[in-house]
Amino acid sequence: MYIAPEPSTYANCSAVRAAGGAPIYAGQPGYSQKFDRDGDGIAMSDTRPN
């Protein structure tokens, strides 16, 4: 059975959370500065919805 890989990009923070991908660290697949509000290299490190 084929299992599709997790996406390496996400449309928004809700999609990251739904996939169970939060937090995402710089250098990991799916990391984007658009998800890193405070610029610390950890995307989705806060709990605020987008």
C-alpha positions in Angstrom: 0.0 0.0 0.0 1.3 3.5 -0.9 1.4 6.1 1.8 1.8 9.6 0.5 4.6 11.6 2.3 3.7 14.6 4.5 3.8 17.9 2.6 7.0 19.8 2.9 5.1 23.1 2.7 1.9 24.1 4.4 -0.7 26.7 3.4 -1.1 28.1 6.9 -0.6 27.4 10.6 -3.9 25.6 10.9 -2.6 23.1 8.3 0.6 22.6 10.2 -1.3 21.9 13.4 -3.8 19.6 11.7 -0.9 17.5 10.4 0.6 17.4 13.8 3.7 19.2 12.6 4.1 21.9 15.1 6.6 23.1 16.1 8.8 23.1 13.1 12.5 23.9 13.5 14.6 25.8 11.0 16.1 23.3 8.6 13.3 20.8 8.9 10.9 20.1 6.0 8.0 22.4 6.2 9.8 25.2 8.0 9.0 28.7 6.7 9.8 32.1 8.1 6.2 33.0 7.5 5.3 30.6 10.4 8.1 31.9 12.7 6.5 35.1 14.1 9.4 35.9 16.5 12.3 34.9 14.2 13.8 32.4 16.7 14.1 29.5 14.2 11.1 27.7 15.7 7.9 28.0 13.6 4.6 27.5 15.3 6.2 27.9 18.8 3.2 30.0 20.0 -0.4 28.9 20.4 -2.1 31.7 18.6 -4.3 30.7 15.7 -3.5 32.4 12.3 
